[in-house]
Amino acid sequence: MPVSAAYREYVLEQLGRVAPVTAKSMFGGVGVYSDGLFFALVAGDAVYFKVDDGNRPAFEAAGSGPFLPYGDPGKPMQYYGVAEELLEDPDALRPWMHGALDAARRARTKKRK
């Protein structure tokens, strides 16, 4: 899903208030990295953070659901939507972003084993 240039810039600026980030275009969307970890994606002008068993319950409790790039609920990606209001508040965003970075670290460690 395409991402507008303005939204891409906005998201990177907001996430960058919590930790240094870089971005790479991918499949019409944007992959977001921090310290070499792919922890977020932007698609269709929405932000999704990496989840696993460690942080998924918090997203579900907040009413967030998985990124469904093909529209098939049977094939969710392990990225859940980030509430738009969190992007405006770095203090509120920080624990969600750190949780996504932790999930990305755990996924990287699993791959190495």
VOGU-3710 file (C-alpha; in Angstrom, 3 decimals, decimal comma):
1> mpvsaayrey> 0,000/0,000/0,000  1,507/3,302/-1,053  2,663/5,774/1,565  2,495/9,499/0,947  5,795/11,359/1,168  4,348/13,702/3,786  3,178/10,836/6,014  6,506/9,031/5,657  8,364/12,166/6,749  5,951/12,738/9,648
11> vleqlgrvap> 6,285/9,153/10,959  10,072/9,141/10,735  10,237/12,479/12,543  7,938/11,262/15,329  9,721/7,909/15,775  13,059/9,711/15,625  12,100/11,625/18,766  12,328/8,294/20,645  15,333/6,660/18,932  17,371/7,146/15,751
21> vtaksmfggv> 15,575/5,563/12,781  16,209/4,888/9,112  13,782/3,818/6,414  13,778/1,754/3,241  11,053/1,689/0,628  9,569/-1,766/0,148  6,589/-3,015/-1,850  4,987/0,426/-1,916  5,375/0,773/1,851  8,241/1,705/4,128
31> gvysdglffa> 10,344/-0,493/6,417  11,591/1,312/9,524  14,828/0,343/11,285  16,633/1,352/14,440  20,078/0,042/15,283  19,798/-2,366/12,348  16,505/-3,842/13,595  13,445/-3,919/11,329  10,818/-3,019/13,933  8,091/-1,120/12,098
41> lvagdavyfk> 6,423/-0,722/8,758  4,324/1,997/7,225  1,622/1,064/4,728  -1,374/2,979/3,485  -0,548/5,865/5,800  -0,688/3,683/8,916  2,132/2,542/11,212  2,605/-1,030/12,418  5,062/-2,255/15,079  6,697/-5,672/15,321
51> vddgnrpafe> 4,981/-7,965/17,840  5,543/-11,327/19,458  4,230/-13,033/22,568  6,022/-10,418/24,696  4,159/-7,349/23,455  1,168/-8,605/21,412  -1,188/-8,681/24,442  -0,738/-4,924/24,984  -1,654/-4,206/21,356  -4,683/-6,489/21,535
61> aagsgpflpy> -5,797/-4,887/24,815  -5,583/-1,489/23,100  -7,831/-2,765/20,303  -5,097/-3,029/17,692  -5,013/-5,780/15,117  -2,460/-7,282/12,749  -1,308/-5,928/9,435  -3,110/-7,901/6,721  -1,295/-7,105/3,471  -3,442/-9,521/1,461
71> gdpgkpmqyy> -6,682/-8,863/3,329  -6,768/-12,489/4,516  -7,220/-12,749/8,309  -5,694/-16,232/8,088  -2,372/-14,734/6,978  -1,561/-11,927/9,430  1,891/-10,449/9,679  3,527/-10,064/13,090  3,061/-6,283/12,969  0,177/-4,568/14,755
81> gvaeelledp> -1,279/-1,117/14,230  -0,029/1,819/16,293  -2,648/4,253/17,573  -2,261/7,545/15,752  -2,341/9,566/18,996  0,792/7,756/20,235  2,802/9,291/17,407  2,121/12,749/18,829  3,499/11,969/22,292  7,073/10,637/22,545
91> dalrpwmhga> 6,622/9,675/26,213  3,545/7,590/25,391  5,164/6,181/22,233  8,417/5,154/23,941  7,249/1,902/25,636  5,431/0,734/22,497  8,446/1,423/20,327  10,843/-0,223/22,776  8,543/-3,254/22,913  8,677/-3,507/19,119
101> ldaarrartk> 12,473/-3,220/19,178  12,623/-5,962/21,815  10,389/-8,182/19,641  12,697/-7,551/16,667  15,728/-8,462/18,804  14,081/-11,686/19,945  13,175/-12,578/16,347  16,760/-11,950/15,220  18,109/-14,113/18,054  15,696/-16,930/17,106
111> krk> 16,897/-16,840/13,486  20,519/-17,152/14,563  19,833/-20,312/16,577
//
